[in-house]
Amino acid sequence: MSALMHATMSAWNRDETGAYTAEMNGWTLRVKWRPESTEDRRGFWWEADRAGTHLASSEIHEEIEVAMAHAEEFAAPGYPHRKAETD
């Protein structure tokens, strides 16, 4: 796991599909598992939804905590890489 990024584990709950979800700063965050296929490698990725806006990570992470930490970073107020119209 990254030495710099840590998820807020108490904020995340496992849902009926096996994904993990959290509500942060008006965003609904989800971390999902993707099994390995012939085209893609296996790992965890995240999605974020708010007010009709749906965004997903383009990176696959080997560890769930790293995917969660990236999702939390995205949902943080003032995240610089998020488009201004989603704030």
Residue pairs with C-beta under 8 A, 6 or more apart in sequence:
1 63
1 65
1 66
2 66
2 69
5 65
5 66
5 69
5 70
5 73
6 65
6 69
7 65
7 66
7 68
7 69
7 72
8 22
8 68
8 72
9 65
9 68
11 22
11 23
11 24
11 72
12 20
12 21
12 22
12 31
12 68
13 20
13 21
13 22
14 20
15 21
15 30
18 33
19 30
19 31
19 32
19 33
20 30
20 31
20 64
20 68
21 28
21 29
21 30
21 31
22 28
22 29
22 68
22 71
22 72
23 29
24 72
24 75
24 76
25 75
25 76
25 77
26 50
26 51
26 75
27 48
27 49
27 50
27 74
27 75
28 48
28 49
28 50
29 46
29 47
29 48
29 68
29 71
29 72
29 74
29 75
30 46
30 47
30 48
30 49
30 71
31 44
31 45
31 46
31 64
31 67
31 68
31 71
32 44
32 45
32 46
32 47
33 42
33 43
33 44
33 64
34 40
34 42
34 43
34 44
34 45
34 60
35 42
36 42
40 60
41 60
42 60
43 60
43 61
43 62
43 67
44 60
44 61
44 62
44 63
44 64
44 66
44 67
45 56
45 57
45 59
45 60
45 61
45 67
46 56
46 57
46 67
46 68
46 70
46 71
46 74
47 54
47 55
47 56
47 57
47 71
48 54
48 55
48 56
48 71
48 74
48 75
49 55
50 86
53 86
55 74
55 82
55 86
57 67
57 70
57 71
57 74
59 70
61 67
61 70
73 79
74 81
74 82
77 87
78 87
